[in-house]
C-alpha cells in the first residue's frame, strides 16, 4: 500500500527472525516497487524526483535521471531520499531537449498544484524518423497513518511528436490507490486507460498544451471517481438495506403485547421444549 513499505519491511523482518536476512535484497525490492508506482523521492533542497522506468540511468545501482536539472542522482530507495549526484545525464538532441524541457517545466507546475507531495518527470528520445517520443510520469501521495489511511495518485503517458504535425497523440494510464486500516483492512485500486490529442503550435507552447491536456483527462477521472464512490452511502448502501419488513407494515412498538412472539415469551411457551 502507498507509504507503507517501511511497515512491510519491519513485519517481514520479524517473520524472518531479523532484518539482516533482508539486507542484500531490500534495495532491489524497494527500487522495483518505486519504479512500478512512480514513487517521489525528495532531496535535501526540497526537490522531488519521480522514480520511473524511462528515467533509469543504471538498473544495477538504482540511479535515476532528474530531467529538471539534467543530472544522474543516486537514491536510497528504502527511505525514498536523494543521496547524491553521480554525473551529468546523457546528452540529448536539440529537438528532444527543447520539447522535454518545455514539457518538464509545465508538468512540474501541474503536479505541484494538483497533487499532494506531487512530482513529475518527462524523458524524451528521438526515433530514426526524427519523431520525438516523450514519456510523462506524474505522482503524488497523501499519507495519514495517524488516522489509519493512505492514498496515492500516479499516471504515466507517452506522447509522440512527429515532424511537421500540428497535433500529437497522448496515451497512457491513471492509477488511484487507497488503503484504510482502522479496525480492518480495506484497499481500493482503480485503473483507467486514457487517450487524447495535444495541439502543437510551436515547441515553446507545447509544454503548456501537454500539461493542460493531462489536467483535463485527470480532472475528468477524478470527477468520475467522486461521483461513483462519493454517493455510495446514499445509493448503493441504502439500496441493500430493507426500509420495510416483508409484511410492508411498520412495527408498532406501542403494541408489543399484541404480537404472537410477545405472547409466547410472556406465557413461557417459547421455553416449553427446554422444560421437557
N, C-alpha and C positions, 0 to 999 in steps of 0.2 A: 504493500500500500504506500501511497505518497508520504514521504518524510519519515518513514518508519524502518528504514534499512538498519539503523543502529539497534533498534529493539529486536529485530530479527536476528542480527549477528549475536547479540547478547544471549538470546534464548537458545540459539543453536549451539553456542559455546557451552552452555550449561549441559545440554544433552550429550555433547561430545566429551565432557569432562575437562574443559579448559579451552581458552582462546588460542593457545599455542598451536593446536592442531589445525587451526584455520589460517594461520599467519601467511602461508605461501599462496593460498588460493583466494584470500579475501580481496586483494587489489584487483585481480582479474574479474571476479564475480561482480564487484562494485562497478567496475568500468563497463561491463556488459549491461548492467542494469541502467546506468546513466545514459549510455548510448541509445538504449531502447526507448527511454522515456524523455529524451531531450532535457535532461536534468541541468539546472542552472547552478554553476559553481561561482563562488564570489571571491574576488581578490581583496587585497589589503586596502585598496583605494576605493572600494565600493563597486568596482566593475563587475559586470555579470557576463559570464561566459557560458554559452549553451553547448553542452556536450552532444554531438550528433555524428552519425556515420560519415557524412560528407566532409566533416571538419577534422577527421583523424589525421594526425601527422605521422605517428608511429604506433601501430597497433600493439607492439610488444611492450612499449613504455606507457601507453595510455595518454600520450601528449595530444593536445588539441590546438588547432589553428584558431586564433582570435581574429576574425576578418576586420574588426573595427580598428585594430592597430597594426595588422599585418605581422603578427609575431606568433611563434610556436610556444605554447605555455605548457608547463608541467603541472599536474594536478594531483591532489590527494583525493581519490575517488570515494573513499570511505567518509571523509569529513566534508566532501564537496567544497574544497577550497583550492585556490590557485597557489602553488608553492614556488613558482619561479618561471623564468623565461630561458628557453634553450636556443634561441636564434630567430632569424627572420623567416617568414613564411615564403614558400616558393614564389618566384616571380610570375606575374600574370600578363597576358597580352593587354594591349591598350583597350581593346573592345570589352574584354571581360572586366578589367579593373574599373572602367568607367561605370558600367551597369551595376557591378557588385557594390561599389562604394555608394552609389545613389540609393540602391535598394536597402543596404545595411543601415544607412542613416535614418531613413524613414521607418523601417521596420522596428528599429530600436525605440523610436518615439512612440510607435503604436503599442509595443509590448509594455513599456513602462507606464503608459497612460491607461491601458485597458486591463492589465493583469497584475495581481498581487505578486511582488517579487519577480516581475516579468523580465524576460530577456529574449533576444532574437539573434539569429546568425544567418548570414547569406553567403553561400560559397558557390563560385562560378567556374565553369570550364567551357572551352571552345571546341566545337566539333570540326571535323575535316571540311565541312561545307561552310564554315565561318559562322554558323549559328551558335549563340551563347545560351547555355542552359544554367539556370540558377536554381540551387537547392535552398529553400527557405524553411527555417525552423523557428518556431515560437513556443515558449513555455512559461508557465507561471504556477506557483503553488500558494495555497493559503493553509497554514498549519495551525491547529488549535488543540494540541494534545491535552491541555489542562481541562478542556471540555469534551475530550474524547472524540474529536473528529478532525479529519484532514482532507484536503482536496487538491487536485491538480488539473490544469488545462494545458494540453500540448497539441501542436499541429505541425505538419510537415507538407511542403508543397514543392512542385517542380514547375518552372516557367521557362519555356524555350523561346528565345527572341531570334528570329531569322532576319537575315539582312534584307532591308528594303520593305519589310512588312509593317503594316500600320497597327497590327494587334498581335498579341501573344496569348497562347492558351495556358491557363493556370489549372493544375490538377493536384489533388492531394487528399489528406485526411485529417480529421479533427478527433481528438480523444479527450474525454472528460472522465475523471476518476474521483470517487469519494469513498471515504471509509468512516463509518460511525460505529463506535465500540463501547458505548456506555451501557453496561448491563447486557451486552450482547455483541454480535459481530455482523454488521451489515455492510456489504461492499457494493458500490454502484459503478458500473462501467458502461460507457456509451461511445460508439464509434460512428463516424459519418464520412463517406467519400464525397468530395466536392469537385466541381468543375466550373470554371468561369473564364471570361475573356478580359484581358487587360489591354486597354488602348495605349498606343505608343505614338507620341507626337515628337519627342526628342529624348535622347539619353538622359538629359538633365531632369526632365519631368517624369521619367519612367518610375523612379523610386516612389514618388508620391502617388502615382496611379496604381502601382502594385499594392502599397500598404492600404490604400482606400478600398481596393477590391477585397483584400484579405479581411479587412474590418467588416465589410458588408456581409461576406459569407459567414464569418464567425458570429457576428451580431444576430444574423438570422437563425443560426443553430442554437445560440443561447436563448433566444426568444422561444424557439420551439420547445426546448427543454423546460423552460419556465411554465409554458402553457400545459405541457404534458404532465409534469410532476408537481408543479405549484398548486394545481387544482385537484390533486389526487384525493385529498381529505374530503373535499366537497362532492366529488363524483364517484370515484372507484370505491373508496372506503364506505361511503354511505350506501352505495349500491349493494354491498354484501351484507348489510345489516337489515333485518326484517323490522319494518316500522310497526307492523301489527301482528298479533298472534295468528295462527292458522284459522281461528274462528272468525277473524276480522272484527272482533269486538274488544274494546279496551277493558282491561282488568279493573274491576270496581273494588278498590281497596276498602271502601267503607262497608262492603257487603261480604266480607271474607267468610262469615259463618254460613252463608248460603251456598257455598261451593262444596261439592261432594268430598273433595280431599280434606277440607277443613273439618267436615263432619266425621270422616273416618278417623282422623287423628284425634279428635275430641273424644270419640267413643272408644278409642283404643282398638278399632277393628284392624288398623294397619299393622298392629303388632300381634294379632291373634296367632299367626303362624309361629312366632317366636315363643309364645306360651306353650305351644304343643311340644 
